[in-house]
Amino acid sequence: MTKVDRLLHLAHGPFACTLDPQMGGALHNLTYAGRHFLRSAWRPVSAAETACFAMLPFCNRVSGEVRMNDKAWPIAPNFGTPPAPCHGDGWQSVWKIDEYSIHSAQLSLASRHPPFAYNASQTLNLSDEGLRMELSIRNEAEEVMPFGLGFHPYFPDPDMATLKFTAHRIWLEGPDRLPTEPVSVPPELDHASGGPISPHWRNNSYDDWAGLVQIDWSDGRRLSMQADAILSFLHVYRPPGQRFFCLEPQTHVSGAMGWAHGAMHGIAQLAPGATLQAAITLSPSLP
């Protein structure tokens, strides 16, 4: 299979997207009436250059080991500067195509990278509402293990965009790019009434958000993202000078996989055979 024909192309009415099972099951694009609503990937060399990928068995960075109560497991760095364990291994794995039609696809992954052992599935479906993405993960280890999952969409044109969502708290970022403590959302980072995204460095998890975010671009594009309640954290990432920003619904605060008390901040402790699942819906529109 060549680089071109390995892609899965989905379409429904004015909606279309392209999926890459061999590159972490990532999306290359999402369009409505021919307009792009996610960053469009052009010959990406990794899922980090795509439009959206799944994060599992944890989200964002970890300090260097996975912890749960009085247990700890070492985990190798896989991304970033300086390198750190980041986003789990699902986004760097080849996914198997289980089902594929003109408007939907189901992928699966069996991962056995210590300390985790899990089976996962992704289902993507285009309908009149837009794109629904479902993600599930099942613990295949012989002991209780910590798990998390989330979605990592990249949105285009940050200087043209305004965001609207509500959240109760925001986690401050330390020099190691890991969260330090939650505080009340300050006015300059509060998007409850809508407003532009800061042009400065943003790398923060919002806590207990409402599960709905609306993005409006100055050229008339609008996108609503609806997330399941279990995705109770929204991570906002914007590196200065780049032509994208990220709004990442996830089950736990970034960094919590490395905390002994991570279950207090969204980490799921799954018994053998137990499953964690969540979904988001992206609904683009034009005037």
C-alpha positions as CSV (number, residue, x, y, z in Angstrom):
1,M,0.0,0.0,0.0
2,T,1.4,3.4,-1.0
3,K,1.4,6.5,1.1
4,V,-1.6,7.8,-0.9
5,D,-3.8,4.8,-1.1
6,R,-3.4,3.9,2.5
7,L,-5.7,6.8,3.4
8,L,-9.4,6.4,4.2
9,H,-11.7,9.1,2.6
10,L,-15.0,9.7,4.3
11,A,-17.8,11.9,3.0
12,H,-21.4,12.8,3.8
13,G,-23.2,15.6,2.0
14,P,-21.0,18.8,2.4
15,F,-18.7,17.1,5.0
16,A,-15.5,15.2,4.2
17,C,-12.4,14.0,6.1
18,T,-9.3,11.9,5.5
19,L,-8.1,9.3,8.0
20,D,-4.6,7.7,8.2
21,P,-4.6,4.3,10.0
22,Q,-0.9,3.9,9.6
23,M,-0.1,7.3,11.2
24,G,-1.7,6.8,14.6
25,G,-5.2,6.7,13.1
26,A,-4.9,10.4,12.7
27,L,-7.1,12.8,10.7
28,H,-5.5,14.7,7.8
29,N,-8.3,17.1,7.4
30,L,-12.0,18.0,8.0
31,T,-13.8,20.1,5.4
32,Y,-17.3,21.5,5.1
33,A,-18.4,22.8,1.6
34,G,-14.7,22.6,0.7
35,R,-13.6,24.8,3.5
36,H,-11.0,23.6,6.1
37,F,-12.0,23.6,9.8
38,L,-9.0,21.7,11.1
39,R,-5.3,22.3,10.2
40,S,-4.8,20.5,6.9
41,A,-1.9,18.0,6.9
42,W,0.3,18.2,3.8
43,R,2.6,15.2,3.6
44,P,2.9,14.8,7.4
45,V,5.8,12.7,8.7
46,S,4.2,12.1,12.0
47,A,0.8,12.4,13.7
48,A,2.1,15.6,15.3
49,E,1.8,17.3,11.9
50,T,-1.8,16.1,11.2
51,A,-5.2,17.6,11.9
52,C,-6.2,15.5,14.9
53,F,-5.1,12.3,16.7
54,A,-6.3,10.3,19.7
55,M,-4.4,10.5,23.0
56,L,-4.2,7.2,24.9
57,P,-3.5,5.6,27.4
58,F,-2.8,9.1,28.7
59,C,-2.9,12.7,27.6
60,N,-0.1,15.2,27.3
61,R,3.1,15.1,29.3
62,V,4.2,12.9,32.2
63,S,7.2,13.6,34.5
64,G,9.0,10.4,33.6
65,E,7.2,7.7,35.5
66,V,3.6,6.4,35.7
67,R,2.3,6.4,39.3
68,M,-0.7,5.1,41.1
69,N,-1.1,5.2,44.9
70,D,2.1,3.5,46.1
71,K,3.1,2.0,42.8
72,A,5.4,3.5,40.1
73,W,6.5,2.3,36.6
74,P,9.2,3.9,34.5
75,I,8.1,5.1,31.0
76,A,10.4,6.2,28.2
77,P,10.2,9.7,26.6
78,N,8.8,9.7,23.1
79,F,8.3,13.4,22.1
80,G,9.2,17.0,22.7
81,T,12.0,19.3,23.7
82,P,13.3,18.3,26.2
83,P,12.0,14.7,25.4
84,A,9.2,13.5,27.7
85,P,6.6,10.8,27.7
86,C,3.8,12.5,25.8
87,H,0.2,11.6,24.7
88,G,0.8,7.8,25.2
89,D,1.7,5.5,22.3
90,G,-1.6,5.3,20.3
91,W,-0.7,8.3,18.2
92,Q,2.6,6.7,17.2
93,S,1.1,3.3,16.3
94,V,-0.3,1.6,13.3
95,W,-4.1,1.0,13.7
96,K,-6.0,-1.9,12.1
97,I,-9.0,-1.2,9.8
98,D,-11.9,-3.1,11.1
99,E,-14.8,-1.5,9.2
100,Y,-14.8,1.1,6.4
101,S,-17.7,2.7,4.4
102,I,-18.2,6.0,2.6
103,H,-19.2,7.8,5.8
104,S,-17.6,5.8,8.6
105,A,-14.6,3.9,9.7
106,Q,-13.7,1.8,12.7
107,L,-10.0,1.2,13.7
108,S,-8.5,-1.0,16.4
109,L,-5.1,-1.2,18.2
110,A,-3.6,-3.8,20.5
111,S,-0.7,-2.3,22.4
112,R,1.7,-4.1,24.8
113,H,4.2,-1.4,25.6
114,P,5.1,-1.5,29.3
115,P,3.8,-0.6,31.7
116,F,0.5,-0.7,29.7
117,A,-1.3,-3.5,28.0
118,Y,-4.5,-2.5,26.3
119,N,-6.8,-2.9,23.3
120,A,-8.3,0.3,21.9
121,S,-10.8,1.2,19.2
122,Q,-11.7,4.4,17.3
123,T,-14.9,5.0,15.4
124,L,-15.4,8.0,13.1
125,N,-18.7,8.8,11.6
126,L,-19.9,11.7,9.3
127,S,-23.6,12.6,9.6
128,D,-25.7,15.7,9.2
129,E,-24.3,16.9,12.5
130,G,-20.7,16.7,11.4
131,L,-17.9,14.4,12.6
132,R,-18.4,12.2,15.6
133,M,-15.2,10.5,17.0
134,E,-15.5,7.8,19.6
135,L,-12.6,6.3,21.5
136,S,-12.4,3.4,23.9
137,I,-9.6,1.6,25.7
138,R,-9.7,-1.7,27.6
139,N,-7.1,-2.8,30.2
140,E,-5.5,-6.1,29.2
141,A,-3.0,-6.2,32.1
142,E,-3.4,-8.6,34.9
143,E,-3.6,-5.8,37.5
144,V,-5.4,-2.5,38.1
145,M,-3.7,0.2,36.0
146,P,-4.2,4.0,35.5
147,F,-5.6,5.1,32.2
148,G,-6.7,8.2,30.4
149,L,-7.8,9.3,26.9
150,G,-8.5,12.4,24.9
151,F,-8.6,14.0,21.5
152,H,-6.0,16.4,20.1
153,P,-7.5,18.5,17.3
154,Y,-5.4,21.3,15.6
155,F,-7.4,24.3,14.5
156,P,-6.2,26.8,11.9
157,D,-5.8,30.5,11.8
158,P,-5.6,31.5,15.5
159,D,-5.3,35.2,14.8
160,M,-8.7,35.1,13.1
161,A,-10.4,33.0,15.8
162,T,-12.5,33.8,18.9
163,L,-13.3,31.1,21.5
164,K,-16.3,30.7,23.7
165,F,-16.5,28.2,26.5
166,T,-17.0,28.1,30.3
167,A,-14.8,26.5,32.9
168,H,-14.4,26.9,36.7
169,R,-10.6,26.6,37.1
170,I,-7.4,26.7,35.1
171,W,-4.1,24.9,35.9
172,L,-1.0,27.0,36.0
173,E,2.1,25.8,34.1
174,G,5.5,25.2,35.7
175,P,8.9,25.6,34.0
176,D,8.9,21.9,33.1
177,R,5.6,22.4,31.1
178,L,3.7,20.4,33.6
179,P,0.8,21.8,35.7
180,T,1.4,23.1,39.2
181,E,-1.9,24.1,40.8
182,P,-5.5,25.1,39.8
183,V,-6.7,28.6,40.3
184,S,-9.8,30.5,39.4
185,V,-9.8,31.5,35.7
186,P,-8.4,35.0,35.4
187,P,-10.2,37.5,33.2
188,E,-7.6,37.5,30.5
189,L,-8.0,33.7,30.1
190,D,-11.7,33.6,30.5
191,H,-13.6,32.7,27.4
192,A,-17.1,32.5,28.9
193,S,-18.3,35.5,26.9
194,G,-16.2,34.8,23.9
195,G,-12.9,36.4,22.9
196,P,-9.6,35.9,21.0
197,I,-7.0,33.4,22.0
198,S,-3.9,35.0,23.5
199,P,-1.0,35.4,21.0
200,H,1.4,34.4,23.7
201,W,2.4,30.9,24.9
202,R,-0.6,28.9,26.1
203,N,-0.3,25.4,27.6
204,N,-3.0,25.1,30.2
205,S,-5.7,22.7,31.3
206,Y,-9.1,24.1,32.1
207,D,-10.9,22.2,34.9
208,D,-14.6,21.3,35.0
209,W,-15.5,22.9,31.8
210,A,-19.0,22.8,30.3
211,G,-18.2,20.4,27.5
212,L,-19.1,22.7,24.6
213,V,-16.8,25.2,22.8
214,Q,-17.6,27.4,19.9
215,I,-14.9,28.8,17.5
216,D,-15.7,31.7,15.2
217,W,-13.3,32.8,12.5
218,S,-13.5,36.3,11.1
219,D,-14.1,34.9,7.6
220,G,-17.4,33.4,8.7
221,R,-16.4,29.9,9.5
222,R,-17.9,28.5,12.8
223,L,-17.2,25.2,14.6
224,S,-18.9,23.8,17.7
225,M,-17.2,21.0,19.6
226,Q,-19.3,18.9,22.0
227,A,-17.5,16.6,24.4
228,D,-18.8,13.8,26.6
229,A,-19.0,14.7,30.3
230,I,-16.1,12.3,31.2
231,L,-13.9,14.6,29.1
232,S,-13.9,17.1,32.0
233,F,-10.7,18.8,31.2
234,L,-10.0,21.1,28.1
235,H,-6.3,21.6,27.4
236,V,-5.5,24.8,25.4
237,Y,-2.3,24.9,23.5
238,R,-1.0,27.7,21.4
239,P,2.7,28.1,20.5
240,P,3.5,31.7,19.4
241,G,4.3,32.1,15.7
242,Q,2.5,29.0,14.6
243,R,-0.6,28.9,12.4
244,F,-2.6,26.6,14.6
245,F,-4.0,26.3,18.1
246,C,-5.3,23.2,20.0
247,L,-8.3,22.6,22.1
248,E,-8.0,19.1,23.6
249,P,-10.9,17.5,25.5
250,Q,-9.4,14.9,27.9
251,T,-10.4,12.8,30.9
252,H,-7.6,14.0,33.2
253,V,-5.5,17.1,33.8
254,S,-2.2,17.0,32.0
255,G,0.6,15.5,34.1
256,A,-1.8,13.5,36.4
257,M,-0.5,10.2,35.1
258,G,2.7,10.9,37.0
259,W,0.9,11.7,40.2
260,A,0.2,9.2,43.0
261,H,-3.1,10.9,43.6
262,G,-4.0,11.2,39.9
263,A,-7.4,9.6,40.4
264,M,-8.4,12.9,42.1
265,H,-7.8,14.7,38.8
266,G,-9.4,12.4,36.3
267,I,-7.1,9.3,36.0
268,A,-9.2,6.2,35.7
269,Q,-8.0,3.1,37.7
270,L,-9.2,0.2,35.4
271,A,-9.4,-3.3,36.7
272,P,-8.4,-6.1,34.3
273,G,-10.9,-6.2,31.4
274,A,-12.5,-2.8,32.3
275,T,-13.1,-0.1,29.7
276,L,-12.9,3.6,29.5
277,Q,-14.6,5.4,26.6
278,A,-15.5,8.9,25.4
279,A,-16.6,10.8,22.3
280,I,-16.6,14.3,20.7
281,T,-18.6,15.8,17.9
282,L,-17.2,18.5,15.6
283,S,-19.9,20.5,13.8
284,P,-18.7,23.0,11.2
285,S,-20.9,25.6,9.6
286,L,-20.9,28.6,7.3
287,P,-23.1,31.6,7.0
